[in-house]
Amino acid sequence: MASADKKISLLVTSVDEWYGYWMCRSILQSPLRRQLGNVYGGAMDEHRPYVAHIKQLGGNTFGYNPCDLKTLVKHAKKSDAVLLIPVHVEDENGDRFEARPQNLVYWEALLSAILACQVQSVHMASIIQAHHGQGRLMKELVCMESMFKSMMRVDPGHHAAIHRASLSMDHLLMLQRRVQLDRTLPLPIGQGRFTPV
């Protein structure tokens, strides 16, 4: 763990996709930013506008190839913590979400590479949400979480956690009457209706 004087360096993957960009942007704009040293943003496509914005906010961005993780490993070794974002394609409205080909093969290679770096704190931002609750995509996302859990348990020196986003309390309060009346919660994404618990 970093001492009180030392600033923590952080690596965030997939900053060229909406969720990775959103996470990295939130960290860079947070009041806690003062406690961080370098914030590295890894991108498979360095030409996306998201990557340029992360640079403007003070992040150190770099490109990497999923078939050759040397550049990613180099930045992971310089980091006290890594936030892994599963590779995906999604727009900021959640209207389009699809897995990339070979996700699971890449994910396993990524986890192995990060584990070999002996990074002290490794986190996974889960992208499992109710509107992705069916079919092949959900199975793939659950498999990614399972791989993370099993591989990060190998070394007791690692601090590892999976973080899953939830609906904000404001959103739930706004829909409180609807929930009381018909016991369902309409999500702003997609056409589905889900029970709130």
C-alpha positions as CSV (number, residue, x, y, z in Angstrom):
1,M,0.0,0.0,0.0
2,A,1.2,3.5,-0.7
3,S,2.4,5.6,2.2
4,A,0.6,8.8,3.2
5,D,3.2,10.9,1.3
6,K,3.4,8.9,-1.8
7,K,0.8,9.6,-4.5
8,I,-0.8,6.5,-6.0
9,S,-0.5,5.8,-9.7
10,L,-3.4,4.2,-11.5
11,L,-4.0,2.5,-14.8
12,V,-7.5,2.4,-16.4
13,T,-8.0,0.1,-19.4
14,S,-10.4,0.6,-22.4
15,V,-10.5,4.5,-22.2
16,D,-11.4,4.4,-25.9
17,E,-14.8,2.9,-25.1
18,W,-17.6,4.7,-23.2
19,Y,-17.4,2.9,-19.8
20,G,-13.6,3.1,-19.5
21,Y,-13.6,6.7,-20.6
22,W,-16.4,7.6,-18.1
23,M,-14.5,5.9,-15.3
24,C,-11.2,7.5,-16.1
25,R,-12.8,10.9,-16.6
26,S,-14.6,10.7,-13.3
27,I,-11.4,9.8,-11.5
28,L,-9.5,12.7,-13.2
29,Q,-12.3,15.2,-12.3
30,S,-12.7,13.9,-8.7
31,P,-11.5,15.9,-5.7
32,L,-9.5,12.8,-4.8
33,R,-7.4,13.5,-7.9
34,R,-4.9,15.3,-5.6
35,Q,-4.0,12.0,-4.0
36,L,-3.2,10.4,-7.3
37,G,0.1,10.6,-9.2
38,N,0.0,9.4,-12.8
39,V,-3.3,8.3,-14.2
40,Y,-2.6,6.1,-17.2
41,G,-5.3,5.4,-19.8
42,G,-4.9,2.4,-22.0
43,A,-6.7,2.4,-25.4
44,M,-6.8,0.0,-28.3
45,D,-7.8,2.8,-30.6
46,E,-5.9,6.0,-29.7
47,H,-7.7,8.0,-32.3
48,R,-11.1,8.0,-30.5
49,P,-12.3,11.4,-29.2
50,Y,-12.6,9.9,-25.7
51,V,-8.8,9.4,-25.6
52,A,-8.1,13.0,-26.6
53,H,-10.4,14.2,-23.8
54,I,-8.6,12.0,-21.2
55,K,-5.3,13.7,-22.3
56,Q,-6.9,17.2,-21.9
57,L,-7.9,16.2,-18.3
58,G,-4.3,15.3,-17.5
59,G,-4.3,11.6,-18.1
60,N,-1.3,9.8,-19.7
61,T,-2.8,7.8,-22.5
62,F,-1.1,5.1,-24.5
63,G,-2.2,2.6,-27.2
64,Y,-1.9,-1.2,-26.9
65,N,-2.6,-4.2,-29.0
66,P,-4.7,-7.0,-27.5
67,C,-2.5,-9.5,-29.2
68,D,0.7,-8.0,-27.7
69,L,0.3,-6.6,-24.2
70,K,3.9,-5.4,-23.7
71,T,2.9,-1.7,-23.7
72,L,0.1,-2.4,-21.3
73,V,2.4,-4.5,-19.0
74,K,5.0,-1.7,-19.0
75,H,2.4,0.8,-17.7
76,A,0.9,-1.7,-15.2
77,K,4.4,-2.2,-13.7
78,K,4.5,1.6,-13.0
79,S,1.1,1.5,-11.3
80,D,0.0,0.9,-7.8
81,A,-3.5,0.0,-8.9
82,V,-5.2,-1.2,-12.0
83,L,-8.8,-0.7,-13.0
84,L,-9.7,-3.3,-15.7
85,I,-12.7,-2.5,-17.9
86,P,-14.0,-5.4,-20.0
87,V,-13.5,-4.7,-23.7
88,H,-16.9,-3.8,-25.3
89,V,-18.5,-1.4,-27.6
90,E,-21.3,0.8,-26.1
91,D,-22.4,4.3,-26.7
92,E,-23.1,6.8,-23.9
93,N,-26.8,6.2,-24.0
94,G,-26.4,2.5,-23.7
95,D,-28.2,2.0,-27.0
96,R,-25.6,-0.2,-28.6
97,F,-23.7,-2.8,-26.7
98,E,-21.9,-5.7,-28.2
99,A,-19.0,-7.9,-27.4
100,R,-15.8,-7.8,-29.5
101,P,-14.7,-11.0,-31.1
102,Q,-12.3,-13.1,-29.1
103,N,-13.1,-11.2,-25.8
104,L,-12.6,-14.2,-23.5
105,V,-9.2,-15.1,-25.0
106,Y,-8.1,-11.5,-24.7
107,W,-9.5,-11.2,-21.2
108,E,-7.7,-14.3,-19.9
109,A,-4.4,-13.0,-21.5
110,L,-4.9,-9.6,-19.9
111,L,-5.6,-11.0,-16.4
112,S,-2.5,-13.3,-16.7
113,A,-0.3,-10.3,-17.7
114,I,-1.6,-8.1,-14.9
115,L,-1.1,-10.9,-12.4
116,A,2.5,-11.4,-13.5
117,C,3.2,-7.7,-13.0
118,Q,2.5,-8.1,-9.2
119,V,0.3,-5.0,-9.1
120,Q,-0.7,-4.5,-5.5
121,S,-4.4,-3.6,-6.1
122,V,-6.4,-4.9,-9.1
123,H,-10.0,-3.9,-9.7
124,M,-12.6,-4.9,-12.3
125,A,-15.4,-2.6,-13.3
126,S,-18.3,-4.9,-14.1
127,I,-20.5,-4.0,-17.0
128,I,-23.2,-6.5,-16.1
129,Q,-26.5,-4.6,-15.9
130,A,-30.1,-5.5,-16.1
131,H,-30.5,-4.5,-19.8
132,H,-27.7,-7.0,-20.7
133,G,-29.5,-9.8,-18.8
134,Q,-29.9,-12.3,-21.6
135,G,-28.2,-14.4,-24.1
136,R,-24.6,-14.9,-25.2
137,L,-23.4,-11.4,-24.0
138,M,-24.5,-12.0,-20.4
139,K,-22.8,-15.4,-20.4
140,E,-19.6,-13.8,-21.6
141,L,-19.7,-11.0,-19.0
142,V,-20.3,-13.5,-16.2
143,C,-17.5,-15.7,-17.5
144,M,-15.2,-12.6,-17.4
145,E,-16.1,-11.9,-13.8
146,S,-15.5,-15.6,-12.9
147,M,-12.1,-15.6,-14.5
148,F,-11.2,-12.4,-12.6
149,K,-12.3,-14.0,-9.3
150,S,-10.5,-17.3,-9.8
151,M,-7.2,-15.8,-11.2
152,M,-6.9,-13.0,-8.7
153,R,-7.3,-15.4,-5.8
154,V,-4.1,-17.2,-6.9
155,D,-1.8,-14.6,-5.2
156,P,-2.7,-13.6,-1.6
157,G,-0.5,-10.4,-2.0
158,H,-3.1,-8.9,-4.3
159,H,-6.0,-6.8,-3.3
160,A,-8.8,-7.4,-5.8
161,A,-12.4,-6.4,-6.1
162,I,-15.2,-6.3,-8.6
163,H,-17.2,-3.0,-8.8
164,R,-20.7,-3.0,-10.2
165,A,-22.6,0.2,-11.0
166,S,-26.1,0.6,-9.6
167,L,-28.9,3.0,-10.2
168,S,-28.6,6.3,-8.2
169,M,-30.8,6.9,-5.3
170,D,-32.2,10.1,-7.0
171,H,-33.4,8.0,-9.9
172,L,-35.1,5.5,-7.5
173,L,-36.8,8.2,-5.5
174,M,-38.1,9.8,-8.7
175,L,-39.8,6.6,-9.6
176,Q,-40.9,5.7,-6.0
177,R,-44.7,6.1,-6.8
178,R,-44.4,4.0,-9.9
179,V,-42.7,1.2,-7.9
180,Q,-45.3,1.3,-5.2
181,L,-48.2,1.1,-7.8
182,D,-47.1,-1.6,-10.2
183,R,-44.0,-3.1,-8.4
184,T,-41.8,-2.6,-11.5
185,L,-39.0,-0.2,-12.3
186,P,-38.7,1.1,-15.8
187,L,-35.1,1.6,-16.6
188,P,-34.1,4.5,-18.9
189,I,-32.2,2.1,-21.1
190,G,-34.1,-0.3,-23.3
191,Q,-37.8,-1.3,-23.2
192,G,-37.6,-3.7,-20.3
193,R,-39.3,-3.5,-16.9
194,F,-37.5,-4.9,-13.9
195,T,-38.4,-5.4,-10.3
196,P,-36.4,-2.9,-8.2
197,V,-34.8,-5.5,-5.9
